[in-house]
Amino acid sequence: MRNYIKVLLLLAGASAVITGCSLFGRGGGKPTAQNPGSVSSATGLAYNDEDAGGYMVNPYKGQPDAPNMVFIEGGRAVMGSFEEDVMSFRDNIERTVSVASFYMDETEIANIHWLEYLHYLARDSSQEVYQAAKPDTTVWVGKLAFNDPYVEHYLRYPGFRYFPVVGVTWNQASAYAVWRTRAVNMDLAKKAGEEYAETDGRIPLESGFVVPAYRLPTEAEWEYAAQAMIGTQWLEEMQTHQRIYPWDGHALRNPYGKQMGFMLANFKRGRGDYAGIAGRLNDGALITTYIYEFPPNDYGLYNMAGNVSEWVQDVYRPLSFQDFDDLNPIRRDGFLDKATGTEQEGNVYNNVDRNPESFTSLITDRARVYKGGSWKDVAYWMSPGTRRYLDQDSATATIGFRCAMIRAGSNY
């Protein structure tokens, strides 16, 4: 009899384990996003019971992999320029912040990516939308320089396919990110056999197979990813040193191995020196270069210094470092621009919005930050903490971009 009771208890225990597995996944643990169970832990109502009109819980295995995206683990960091402030701007003084984990493009967006974009716009959108997306190739024109071949060839000639796209404004880059989000998610829907692939409707986030929106990175995200301080970790939360550039050391040449002496970025070494002397070019590029040309930083990101500068989300304000929040900081607009307690209240910047006839400041809500040095910049601008700005409708031959994306469903 005693053995019979033991058998019944063992069977009951096994049944409980099986029930736990069916409700909450392997091991009978608590419900999770990947294994929510078959009933609500709050109401006890069944999930996915279509006959009873139950709440539908779609399968979810985590955020899908997004093309060209590299995971950037967030954390605490010191933002700011560690170079001498030779411009005396004092617009990026050191400040400790925390940045949530996110994803960043491994490379800058290249000409072939933009031509793909133009192809689909020409097929699916109006002529007006297509024309608005075309880069300004005249950015290569110089009154006293013969850069004319780049005007016709740089964007479309096959040899430049994997060179970074230039001549795009902040607005154009932002529009590309919106299109890219839809293109990637529609492809994911098609692979999942979902009906959204045949419609223009937005795919619900609850579907479980879409990626979050591509977008321009915030200035804090860009600077954090460029510094790649994860490569200086030592023991617990110790870091052995800070970095002036996205790599270790105080110089722009590789100090190690067979590549010793080779430049680590595409930049202007000095007055009139864009690439060095024939037979031993110092960075191998008079203008831009292949988006995978130089060694990646410790996050696996290429050309976070040099090649082209890159647009970020933030509007420019010289005091952003002291104004913004210390968790996921961003400057979106002219908040805090109002002068109070003075005889003449209003915008503290004498810009075109305030004084169209005789403005003295270019700082407006259309002034967007761009980061990182370019092929045309000296070494000072290779440091991730340096910052500049340009109107969001302007374009140059030295500014491109890459996209970022949040890590959804994460608390770090």
Order of alpha helices (4+ residues) and beta strands (2+ residues): alpha-beta-beta-beta-beta-alpha-alpha-alpha-alpha-alpha-beta-beta-beta-beta-beta-alpha-beta-beta-beta-beta-beta-beta
